[in-house]
């Protein structure tokens, strides 16, 4: 069960924090309607999904495409995962950037859509 303090929603960005305390603990299989990212903040996990399995060790950003059923299994103690995705209205909302965006393209995009306000 997820505590209320483990879920936050700010400016249409949903973040769910999950703590897998012991080796073998599982965050159950599920799929999303849109691509999303998971921050693996601490520990290591085995991610099982429709296309196989992958091992990840923190710190790591894990991108999961929409519609892919996936689950996380702790391979170390004290794993902290944060599921991060936008809350969207409808099923055909376009992304501002594709997953394959380069660092240079991201920098250019951030000049058009800044994430921070510079205060002088």
N, C-alpha and C positions, 0 to 999 in steps of 0.2 A: 504494500500500500504506500502511495506517495503522500508525504506530508504537504500541507498547503505551502509551507515555507520552501519546499523543493521545486515549486513551479512559479514562474514569473512571466508576465506579459507586459512589455513596454513598447509603445509605438508599433504595434502589430508584429513584434518579434516575440515568439514564444520560446521559453527556455525551460527545460525540465532537467533537473539534476538527479542523477541516479548513483547510489553508492552500493557497489557490490562488495560486501565485507570480506568474503572468504573465497578461496580458490574453488571453482565449480559453481559459484552463484551465477544465476542466469537472469538476464533481462529478456522477457519472453518475446517470441517472434511476432513481427507485425510489419506492415507496409504503410507507406504514405502516399497521398495523392500528388505531392510535388516533391522534387529533389530537396534534400535537406542535408545538413551538416551536423556531425557529432564531434564535440571536443572530448578527447580522451585526455583528462587532466593528470591522472595518476594511475600507475599500474600498467598491466597488460591484459589484453583480451583476445579471444578467438571470436571473429565475427563469422557466423554461418549465414549464408544467403543463397538465393536461388541459383547462383552461378558457382557455388563452391564455398570455400572457407579462406579467410585471411587472418593473419596475426598482426596485431598492432601493439606498440609500446609507447607510452606517454613520453613527452607531449606529442600529440598527433591530432590532426584534423581529418576526419573521415567523412567523405562525401558518399551519400547513398542515393542513387537515382530513384525517381518515383516508381511505385509499383513493385519494387524489389522487396520480397519478404526477407527480413533479417532479424538476427538475435545476437546478443553479446554474452559470452561466457568468460568469467574471470579466470585468468591463468596465473594471477598473483593475488595476494590479499590487498584490501583497501583500494579498490578500483573506483575512480570517480569519473563518470561520464556526464556530459551535458548535451542533450538533444536540443538543437537550435533550428527553428524554421519560422517562416513568415506565416501569419494568419491571413488567408486570402478569401476574397469574395468571388466565388465562381470557379470553374474548372479550366478556363482558357486565359487566365491572366498571364501576360508575357513577363519574362524576367528582363531586367535591365541588362544583365550580362550572362553569357553562357558559361558553363563550368570550365570550358577550355580556354578562358580568357588568360592572356599572358600578363606578366607583371607590368610590362610597359602599357598594355591596354588598360589594366586596372588603374595605374597611376593617372592616365589620361581621363578615364571615367570619373575618378575622384575629383579632378579639377572641375568637372561639370556638375557633379553631385557630391559636394563635400560632406564628410561625416562629422566634422567638428566645426565649431564656430571660433574663429580667431578673435580673441578679446585683447584690445590694446589699452 
